[in-house]
Amino acid sequence: MNRVANVYRGGVVESSHLGHIAVVDASGYLLYEYGDAWSAARAVTARI
């Protein structure tokens, strides 16, 4: 997995979040991916 976000507290990394990102248009066409967006073993959470 890839690091997609860090949370800082007082200038120090408190936690890191790992994942994969896929950006698609309204028809489902892949516009951008970071990591392995095509892996069928991954859970998908849609954000609108």
N, C-alpha and C positions, 0 to 999 in steps of 0.2 A: 504494500500500500504506500501511498504518497502522503506526505505531510500537506494538509490543505489549510490549516490555521494554527496559530499560536495564541495563547491567552497570556497576557503579561500582567504582573502585579508588581508595582514598584520598580519597573525596569527589568525585572527578571521573568523568564518564561515560567509560568505556573503550570501550564498544561499544553499539550500538543494534540491536535486532532488529525487522524488519518482517514483517508478515503479516496474516492474516485469521483470525478465530476464529468457529467455529460450535459451539454446545452443543445437542445433541439428546438426546431421551429414548430408551428402549429400542426404541420403535417407529419411530424416525427423525424424529419431530416436532421441528421447530426451536423451541428454547426461548429462545435468545439468539444474537445475532450481532454481531460487531464488524468493520466493514469490509464487503467484498463477498463474503459467504459463498456466493452463488449463481453466481458466475462459473464456467462450465464449463471455462475455460482454466487453472484453478488445480489444482495437485497437492493431493491430500488425504491427510493422515496421521492415522489414527485413534489416539487415546490412550484407553486403558481404565483 
